[in-house]
Amino acid sequence: MFKRVILQAAVGIAFGAASLAAQAVDITGAGASFPYPIYAKWAAQYQQETGNRINYQSIGSGGGQQQIIAKTVDFGASDDPMKAADLEKNNLFQFPAIVGGTVPVVNIDGVKPGELKLSGPVVADIFLAKIKKWDDPAIKEMNPDLKLPSADIVVVHRSDGSGTTFGWTNYLSKVSPAWKETVGEGKAVKWPTGQGGKGNEGVAAYVRQLKNSIGYVEYAYAKQNQLSWSQLKNQDGKFVQPTQEAFAAAAANADWNSAPGMGVVLTNEPGAESWPVTAASFILVHKEQAKPANGKEVLSFFDWAFKNGGEMAAELDYVPMPDSVTDQIRAAWASDIKGADGSAVWK
């Protein structure tokens, strides 16, 4: 009798495990490296709670857009919001998932995180190779108390199609007429100088290795790699540090309904506390889901993240989407995303 009870229990456990395995769903996503730290953290916790896996590859916003258009992933991610015509052409739905900030990072002996002060026009001139040494008068004027070396500046930029690059070059185009005229904005541009690293990861690694270098990365990468980020002068003329509060200040007045696909660009926003290179990161899914179960699981993951991921986002200095915005997003999911038979995927 005792053996039979044990056998029945063992069969019950095995059956339960098999049922859980059968119910587990694997979802694939790819794209922006800007939000990768928080997506990875959310995915780990989500798998622990639900058993469902979210496999996200950090390949850059350009790759994310290409892969969702080609239907090789369940969702794409991009920091460069897709334009209305492209969303319509590819029958895609876009929504913001998180807000964060891009920061200039440097590797200069004796310069600690947050000590160096830079303005947008000076950063543009560095990336245009007009300012070539760290002790240039334009930099020294803003940093009279720092001992800056008479050393050549090594510029590091992204080598891949990148939403981080879009935000960075969009900002430089707003603050520097010379940059706008000669380089402009985009996920990939013709860089006047410097060397390229793949992803935020690659740029962070290069800056960490190369003395007297400057690059741009999402803030979480700067913190994780113990890089020295710089202050920036914002539109109101105030030098600000990159913080969650500064990113939130830039996003505070965003009119998400005014832009197609909620594709608001948050660079050089007004406000004394606003960080000037703030950005939202966006998710792309097909409006018509060939695999409704996968589509629903993508939405379930982000619904869970909106409800439960705020504290994790704050720990990495991202800004969670406000409840008023996530309510709009869920309503749009219910009306716009459907299976092949026309039934709503999200109810």
N, C-alpha and C positions, 0 to 999 in steps of 0.2 A: 504493500500500500504506500509506504514511504517513498519507494523508488518511483512509483507511478506518479505521485504528487510532484516530485522533482522533475520527472520527464515532462509532465504537463506544463510546469512552470518554465522549463527550458524552451519548450516549443512555443509557449506564449511570448517569451522574450524574443526569440528568433523571429516570430511572426510580426511582433511589434517593430523590430528593427527593420525588417523587410518592408513593412508598410511605410515607415518613415523614409526609407531610401527611395521607395517608389514615388512618394509624394514630393521629395526634394526636387527643386527646379534650379538648373544652372543657367545663368544669364550672362551674356557677353556684352561688354561695352568697350569703347576705345575713343581716344581723343586727347583733350587738353591735359597738359602736365600741371597747369596752374592749380586745379582742384584735387590733384591726385592724392596728396596727404590726407585730406578729409574723406574722400571717397573710399580710400583703403581702410581708414579707421571705421567708417560707417559699415563697410562690407563685412569686416571681421566681426563686429558686434551683431550685425543682422544675421550672419550665418550661425553664430552662437545661439541666438534666440529662436531662429526659425528653421535652421538646417539648410536653407537655400543659399547657394553660392552666387556672388556677383564677381565675375572675372573682368576686371577693368585694366586695360593696357594704356599706359601713358605714352602716346605717340605724337602728340601735337594736335592742335585744333584742325589743321588742314587735313591730316590723316583721318581724324574723327568724322569730319564732314564727308570725305570721300567714302569711308567705309559704311556709313549709314545710308548714303545714296546707293551704294552697290549692294546693300542688304546683306552684308557679311557679318554684321553685329546687330544685337537687339536694340542698342541705343548708341548714339554718338554724343560727344561732348566737345563744346567749342567756346572759347572766350571771345571770339569774333562773331557776334550775332549774325546769323544768315539773313540776307535781305529778303523782303517780301516776295519778289519775283522768283527767287531761288527756292524759297519755301513752297510756293505754289507749284512751280515747275516739277518739283520732286515729291509733292504731296506730303510734306513734312510738317510736324507740329513741334514748336520750340517753346521752352519755358526756362526761366532762371532757377538755378538750384542753390547758389551760394554767392556771397560777395566777399571779396578779399582785396589785397593790395599788392602791387608790384613795386619793388624797391631797388634803388641803385645800391650795389654792394662793391666794396673796395678791399684791396689787400695792400695796405700801406703800413710799414713798421711804425708802431707806437700809436696808431689811430684806432680807437676803440669803437664798438658799435654805438651809433647815434651821435658821435662827436663831430664828424665832418658835415659842413653845411654846403648845400649846392642849390642853385636855381635852375629852372627849366632851360633858359637860354644858354647858360654855361654848360649844362649837360649836353645840349644839342651841339654846341661848338666842340666839345670833347669828342663826340661821336662823328662829327664832321671832319675831325683832324685839324681843326683850326686852333684849338688849345691842345698843346702836345706835352706839356710838362706840369707836374703837380704844383710847382711853385710859381705858376703863371699868376700875374697880378690879379686877374679876375677871380681866381680861387682864393688867393691869400687875403683879398679884401674882405671876403665873407668869413674868413677863419684866421683872424689876427693872433689868436692864442695857440694855434696848432703849428707844430714844426713839420712843414711839408718838404719833402725832398726835391732836389733839382734832378728829377728822374723822368724818363720818358713814360707816358701813360700808355698802358697796354689795354686796348679795348676788346671786350669779349661780348659777342652777341649770339643770338640763336642761329643755328644752321638749318633748322627744319621749318616747315610752315607752321606758324605759331600764333595762337590768339594772344599770348603774352606779348609777342612782338607787335601785333596789331594795336594793343592798348598802349604800348610804349611809344610806337611811332605816331599813333593818333595824338598822344599827349605832346610829343615834340613838335608835331605839325601845328598844334594850337598855340604853342609858346614861342616858336621860332619861325619867322617867315623864310629864312634861309633854308631851314630843314624842309619846310613844306614845298618849296620851289625845286630843291635839288634831289630830295629823297622821297618825301611823301609818306603815306601810311599804307599798311597792308600786313598780311600774315607773313609775307616774305618780301624783302626789299633789297635793292642793290646797295650794300653797305660801303661807305666811303673808306673805311679802315677797319682793322681788327680781325679777329679770328672767331670761328663759330663753334659752338658746343650744341650737342643735340639734347633738346629738352631743358627744363629748368635744372635737371640733375647735371647735365653736361656743363652748363654755364657755371653753376655753383662749384663744380669740381675744378674747372679751369681757374676761376678766381681764387679759390683756395690754394692752388698750386703756384700761380704766377704772381710774383712780387710786382707791386705798383700797377695792378690791374683794376679795371672797373667793368662791371657787367650789370645785368638787371635780372632779377628772379622774383618769384612769388615769395611773400614774406616768410612763410613757414620754412622754405628751403634755406633762407638766410639764417633763421634761428637754428634749424637742425644742423646746419653745417658750420655754425659758430662764425659766420661771416660778419664783417663790419658794414652795417647798412648806414646810409646817410640820411640826414634831415633834408627836406625839400622845402623851398619857398612856394607857398600856394598862391592861388589867384588873389587872395586878400592881402598878400605881401607878408604873411606870417610864416616863419620857419616851424615846421611841424615834424613830429616823430611818427613813424608808421605804427599805429596801434589799432586795435579793434574799434576803439571809439572814433578814431580819425577816419577809418573806412566807413563806419556807420554814418558819420556826419556827412560824408560825400554822397551817400546813398539816400539820405533822409528825405530829400525833396524830389526823388525820381518819380516821374509819371510813367508807370509801367504800361498803362493802357494806351499811351500815345504812340508807341512804336510798334510796328508789325512784329509779331512773335515775341512781344515784350522785350525787344532787343535794345535796351537802353545802354548807351555808352556813358560811363561815369567819370571820364577824365576831366581834369581842370575845373571841377565844380566849385562854385562860390562857397564861402563860409570860412570863418577864421580858424575853425578846427579841422577843415576838410583835408584829407590826404589827396594830393593831386593826381596820382596814378591808381585810382580805385577802379575795380572792374567786377562785373557780374560774370559768372560762368553759366553756360546754357546747356540744356539737354535737348537732343533731337531724336524724335521717334516718328515712325510712319503713321500717318492718319489711318490707313487701312492696314490692319495687322493680319498677315498671312498665318501667323501663329498666335492666336489671341491669348493663350495661356502664358506665353512668354511676354507678350505685351502687357498683360495685366500684372505680371510679376515685376516688370520694370517700374510700373506706376506704384505698386505696393511698396517696393523698396524706397522710392523717393517720398511716398506718403509717410512711411515709417521714419525716414530721416527728418522730414519736416516736423514730425511730432516729438521725436525722441533724440534727435541729433544735435540740438542747439548747444548743449553744454560741451560736447565733443568738439564742435566747430569753434567755440570760443576758446577752448584750450589751445587750438592751433592758430588763433587770432584771425579766424574768418568771422563773417557776420551772417547769422542765419537769416533766411527770408522772413519778413514779418508775417504774422498770421493773416493779415488782410490780403496779402499777396498770395499766400498759399491757398487761401479759400478761393480766390479767383482761378488759380491754376487747376484745382480739383474740379471746379465747375466746368472749365474748358475741356478737361480730360473726358468728362462724362458726355459732353455734347459733340466733341470733335474726333475722338479716337474710336474706331469701330472695327469689328471683324469683317471678313470677306462677305458675310451674309447681311451686313448692315446693322448688326446688333451692337450695343454699346459694350466696350471692353471694361470700362470703369463705371460702377453703379453705386 
